[in-house]
Each structure stands twice: as C-alpha cells, then as structure tokens.
Amino acid sequence: MAGRGCSWSLGHLNEDNARFLLLAVLIVLYLLGGAAVFSALELAHERQARQRWEERLANFSRGHNLSRDELRGFLRHYEEATRAGIRVDSVRPRWDFTGAFYFVGTVVSTIGFGMTTPATVGGKIFLIFYGLLGCSSTILFFNLFLERLITVIAYIMKSCHQRQLRRRGAPAQGGLKGAGKGEADGLAGWKPSVYYVMLILCSASVLISCCASAMYTPVEGWSYFDSLYFCFVAFSTIGFGDLVSSQNAQYERQGLYRFANFAFILMGVCCIYSLFNVISILIKQSVNWILRKLDGGCCPRCAGSSLRSRRNAVVPGAVRKRGAVSIETDAAAESEADARRLSGEMISVKDFLAANKVSLAILQKQLSETANGCPHQASTLSRDDEFSGGVGAFAIMNNRLAETSGDR
C-alpha cells in the first residue's frame, strides 16, 4: 500500500518537468490572487467613475438639447482623434522626428506605452520588421550589460572579501599566489552570493528611480508617488501608457530634460532587467526547495529511491566530490552546500546552479555549436565550472559569475 501511495510522487517525474509543472501551478495561483486583489481595489472606483460620467453625459445632453446617440457619436470621433495623437490641450506632435525617435525607443526596449501607434498600413508593416530586429538587438545589449554588471559586482565583492581576510591576519599579497594557507583556503571556495547581487541591483534600481522621480515631479507636474509608479512601469517595460514622460509641447531646458529622460530610462531598464534575472534564480531555488519538501513527504524508502533516480537532484546532506563533471553525462552532481543550506546559511548562485545545470547546459552547448559551426573542445566543456549552463541571460550570469569567482 505504501508503494502504491507513492506512485504519484513528484520524484518519479523528470526534474525539469516537475519544476515546470510546479512553477506553472504557482504562476496560475499568483495570477488568480493578483486578479482578486486588483478587482477588490479597482472595481468600486471604476463603477463610481462610470456613474459620474453617465450623469455628466445626461446633463450635457439635456443642457444642449442633443440626443444621447448624437453625443456618443461625436465622442467616438474624439476617441479616434486621440488615438491619432490629437488632444484638447496643446501637446507636441507625435510624429515629428523627436516624437518618432521616442516612439522607436519604446519599441526596441519593448516598453510600448501605446500613446503613439502607427496608423498607416506601411507604418504597421515596417514596424513588424523594425521591431523584430530592434528588439533582438536590444535584448542582446541588455544581456551584454548584465554580463559586465555581474563582472563588476563580483570583482568588488571579491576585493572586499580579500580585504577582510587580510584584516584577520592573512598575508597582504594581491592574489592567491604566495598567499598564506588561510587566505588561499578562504578564497578558493569563495563565490559571490546571489543575495548580495540582488541587494546591490535592488539598491541601484531604487536609487535610479528616486533620482528620476525627483526630476519628473516638478517637470511633468506629477506627484512623487506617481513618478515612482511611472519609473517602475517604464523600467520594467510594462508600459501601460497612463503616464508618459516628455509629451508636452515645451519644457524648460527641453534638450537637457529629454537627454536626462532617455538616460534614466536606459539605466533603469538595464538595472531592472538584471534584477529580474537574479530574482528568477531565487524563484527557481524556491521551486526546488518545494520539490524537495514534496518528495520528503512520502515514505522514506520511496523518497530515497526517487531522489536517487532524479538527475541532478539536490539531496540534503550529500557531499559533492571534487572531480570534474562533464555536461554531456547524466551523472548526478551533488552540491557541497547542502549541509550549509540546512543550517540556514545563504546559498550562492554557484551552489544553487551546481545541481541543475545538465539539461540547460546541453541545450546551450547545442545552440553554441550550431552558431559556431563546430563543436567545442571537450576540455573546455568538462572543466570544473559549476556556473556553466543556462540559456540567454541566465547563461550569461552563470558564466560570468564562474569567471569572476576564479583566481585573478
């Protein structure tokens, strides 16, 4: 009976499939919870606004002796004019060169505010091809920015770690060569923690948002909270379009303001993009923790066999051997940080990725071979690099963290 009861355990699923299913369930629950919260917060306000509008429409219709149908037809024409960029108040042209440059910036950055859209058939066709190449190039730029940002952060963190070791009495050599045994042991297993990287990126994002909001508040006439809201919506490339900067016809020191607006949006998007990738690593870590808890809920015999059968499963208490692990094998690479996880110590990106790199790394290897036209050397693939693996920005973070955690 015990064996039959454990037949549906997540341990009998492939590691990636189990993680995918669990993450899909969590996202659906997250969406349902968000929908419930926003519905509770916004529905009453929408009903009140609709009621006020109906009253104003009825009063205007009676006061000017117009039928409701005629008035609604006129308002529909105004909505069409609004979509074309026409406003009651004086605003700058949407499709002059400056406005068009602002538009293409929102396209390639995937912000897409929606206040400016092409109306002609030629413009829509050109946008398809322009956005295809532009968005791809911008995503590549964000990935390269993330790579260099991780390099700088990891270098600074490692320098601080070396300085702390020297203060504890270790010799003051610049690198590992010639250093004392204590310093060498302290730096050999050191790696930048994902929590510290996330804290630095979060601090940078908040600082840029606060500085940008301090500029938007007096120039655009928004409240400081609305400015912060705009910064998050724009920097995260959500781009609702309810608040859009640089839309008035004239500004004081207009050239300087538009340059500062462009710079803040560029820096903010880069930092938030990097922060999202780091948070995705923590989410994956949490999903793996939930999977381990679910696997531990069945009988000990089945739990042990399921953990042994899973590729690259993180088994608590296991000690990882120091031998090199090839990404082309299906051998299970257990992380040496499992014992530290049980004690509550923060896990680093390197420790976290050690047990989940095989499938993504193989895909990354295949993509790389296809792009280069020749397979990589086996020596470069089989090196002891626990960060290797991943696709896209995730792979860039892994590889860069691996390089910066080595000897300098």
N, C-alpha and C positions, 0 to 999 in steps of 0.2 A: 504493500500500500504506500509505503514511504517513497519507493522508486516511482510509482505511478503519479504520486502527488507532485514530484519534482520534474515531471516530464515537460512541463511548460516553463521551466526556469529560463531566465534570460541568458544563463551561462551556456545553454546549448545553441544559442544563436551566434553568428559571427560577431566579432567585436564591433566592427563598423556598422553592421545592420542594427545591432542592439542600441548603439549610441544614436543612430539616425532615428529609429522609432521613438526612443525616449525623448530626444530633442524635439521631434515633431509634435509629440503629445504635450510637452511643456510649452511649445510655442502656441499651440491651439488654446491651451488653458490661459496663457498670457494674453492672447487676443480677446478671449471671452471676458476675462477680468477687466482689461482696459476698456472694452466696449461698455461694460456695465458701469464703470466709474464715469466715463465721459458722458454716457447717456444720463446718469443721475445729475451730473454737474451742469450740462448744457441744454437739456431738453426743455426745462422750465423757462430758461432765458429765451430760447427760440420761440416758444409759444407766446410769451409776453411781447416779443418784438413783432411777431405776426399780428397779434391783436392790435397793437398800436398802429401798425401800417394799415390794416383794414379800416380802422377808424379815421385815419388821416385821408385815405383814399375816398371814403364815403363823404367826408366833409368837403373835400376839394371838388368832388363831382357835383354835390348839391350847390356849393357856392358859385361855381362857374357854369352851371346848367349844362353839364356834359354827361353823356351816358357812361356807364362803367366800361362798356365794351370799347368805346372810342378812346377812353383814357388808358385802358390797358394796352390797346394797340400802339398808342403813342409811346408808352413806356417800353414796349418791346423794341421799338426803333431806337430808343435811347440805349437800351442794353446792347444792341448791335454796334452802335457808335462807341460805346465803352469798350467793347472787345477790340475795336479798331484803334483804340488809344485816344479817343476824344473824351474830354472831361469838361464839366461845367467850369471848374476853376482853371486858371492858367497853369499849364504844365509844359515841359519841354517836348518837342516832337519825339515820338517813339522811334522813328526810323531814320533820323539823321545819323551821321557817321558815329557820333558819340553814343547815341542810343543803340545803334546796331552793334557797336563794339561791346556794350554792356550786355546785350542780348546773347551774342555768341559766347561771352564769358560764362553766362548762366547755362548755356547749352553744353559746352565741353566739360564744365565742372559738375554736370548732372544736377545742378540746383533746380533749374527750371521753375522760376517764380510763377510764370503763367500770365503775368500782366501784359507781356508782349509776345505775340504769336504770329507766324506768317499767315497771311490771308489769301495770297495768290497760289495758284497751282504750282507755278515754277518755284516759289519760295518753299513750299512744302516738300517738293521733290528734292530740291537742293539740300534742305535740312536733313533729310534721311541720310544722304551720303556724307554730308559735312559732319553730322553728329556721330556717324559710325567711326570715322577716322579720328575726329577730335576727341571723343570720349575715350577711345582706346589709348590715344597718346597721353591724355591727362591721367588716366589710371596708371599708366607706366611711370609718369612723372611722380605721382603720389607714392608708388612702390619704391622708386629710387630715393625719394625723400625719406621714406620710412627707413630704408637701409642705412642711410647716412646718419639719421637721427639716432637710431639704435647704436651705431658705432660711437657717436659722441657720448651718449649717455653711459654706455658700458665702459668706455675709456675713463670717464670722470669717476664713475663708481669704483673701478678697479684702482685708480690712483688714490682715492680716499681710503680704500682698503689697505693698500700698501703703506700709506702714511700711518694708519692705525697700528699695523704690525711693527713699524719702526718705533712708534711711541712705547710699545710694550717691551722694547729692549732688543729687538732683532737688528742685525746689521743694516746699515743705511744704503746698500747698493741699489742701483736703479732698477735692475731686473732680477730674474731668478738666478742667473749665473753668478756664482761667487757668493750668493746669499747664504745665510745660516740655515740650518736644517729646519728650525721653527718657522722661519719666513717661507721657505720653499714648501713645507707641508701646508702652511696656511693658504698659499696662493695656488697650489696645484689643484686643489679641489674647489676653488672659488669660482663662482659664476654669478652674473647679475640676476637678481631676483625679479620676477615678473611683477611683484607687488611694488617694488621701488620704481620700476619703469613706469608702471601705471600711475603712481603718485606723481612722478615728475611730469608726465604727459598731461595729467589732470590739472596740475598746478599751472602749467603753461597755457592750457586751454582756458582756464578761469581768468588768468591774467590778461590774455589777449581779449577775451570777451568783455572784461571790466573796462579795459582801456578803450575798446571800440564803442562800448555803450556810453562812456563819458564823452565821446565825440558825437555820437548820434543824437544824444538827448538835446543839446542846445541847437544843433544844426537842423535836424529834422523836426524838432518840436515834439518828440515822443517823451513819454515818461521813462525813467531809468529802467523800470521793470520791463516795459515794452521793448526797450532797446536790448536788454539781455535776452528776452524772448526771441527777438529778431536774430540775434547773434547765433543762438543755438539752432534755429530753424535754417538759417543760411549756411552756417559752418558744417552742419550735419548733412547738407544737401537735400534736406526735406523740401524746403522751398514752397511753402503754402502760397505765398503771394499776397497775404493780407497786409503785411508791412514790407515795403520795398524801399531801399535807400536810393538816393541820387535820382529822384524823379521830378523834383521841382524845376521850374524853368531857370531860375537863377539862385546862386548861392554866394555868400560872402567868401572870397578866396576860393572860387569854384574849382580851379585847376588843382590846387593843393588838396581840397577836400576829396575830389574824385580819385586822386592818386592814393590818398590815405585809405579811402574806402576799398579800393582794389587791393592794397597791401594787406589790410586787416582781413578781408575775405580770403585771400590766398593763404595767409598764415593760419587763419582759423580752420579752414578746410583741411589743411595738411595735418595740423595737430589733432583735430577731432577724428580724422581718418585713421591716424596712427593709434589713437586711444581706443577706437572701436576694435581694431585688430588685437590689441592687448586684452581688452575685455572679453573678446571671443575666446582667447586662450583660457581665461578663468572660467568661462561658461563651460568649455569642454572639460576642464578639470572637475567642475561640479557635477557634470553629467557622468563622468567616470566614477566619481565618489558614490553617486546614487546607484549606479550599476553594481558596484561592489557591495553596497548595502543590500540591494535586492538579491544578489547571489548568495549573500551570507544568511538570508532568511530561511533557506531550505535546510534539509538535513545535512550534517557535517560530511557524510560520505559523498553525497551527490555534489555538495558545494565544492569539495576538494577536487573531484573529478572534473567538474565543469570549469573550474579555474585553470586546471592543468591543460584542458583541451582548447582553451581560447588562445588565439595568437596574441602575443604581446600584452596579456592581461597583467594588471598590477596586483600582485599577490602580497598582502601585508606580511611583513616580517622576513621577506625573502631578501637575500643578499646577492647583488649582481656581481658576476665575475668581471674581471678587468680585461678580458680578451676582447679583441676587436669583433664587432658584429657586422656582417655584410647585410645590406638592404635587399639582397637578392634571395636570402634564405628566409625560411619561415620559423626560425628558432625564436623562442621567447626570450626577450632581453629584459630581465627584471631590474628595476631601479634600486640603487643602494639607498635612496632617500625614503623608502617606505617606512623604515623604523622611525625616521625623524617626523614623518607625517603623523604617525600615531602619537608622538609626543607633543604635537601642536606647533612644531616649527614650520615657518612659511616655506612653501615649495618654490623652487625657481623654475624658470622656463625650461632650463636644461633637464632638470629632474623630471618635470612633467612630461616632456616630449619623448623621454627615453623609452617608454613602454608603448608608444602609439605611433611609431614612425614608419613601419614597414609598408603598409598599403599605400599611403600617400607618397612615400619616398619612391616606390616603384613607379607610380604614375608620373612623378616629377622626372624620374630618370628617363622614362619613355618619351615624355614631351621634349626633354632636352636633347635626346638622341635624334628625334625627328627634326628638331630645329637645326641642329648642327650637321646632320647628315652622316654622323659616325658615332659609334658607341664610345662612352667614356672608358678610361683605363680602369681596370679593376682595382688598382692600388688606391685610386682616389675615392672609390666608392666604398671600400671596405675599411677605411680609416675609422679610428675610434672617435666618432663625432656624434654625440647624442642629439645634437640640434638638427642634424640633417633630416630632410623630409619636408613635405608640405607642398602646397601649390599656391602660386601667386604671392600675395603679401605675407601670407602665413609662412611660406618657404623662405622668403627674404628675411623675415625676422629670425627664423631658426638659424639660417646660415650665418647671418651677421653676428648673432649672439655667440655662435660657436667660434667664429674667428676672433672676436674680442675677448673671449674667455680664455684663449690660449696664451702662450708666452709671448711677450713683446720684447 
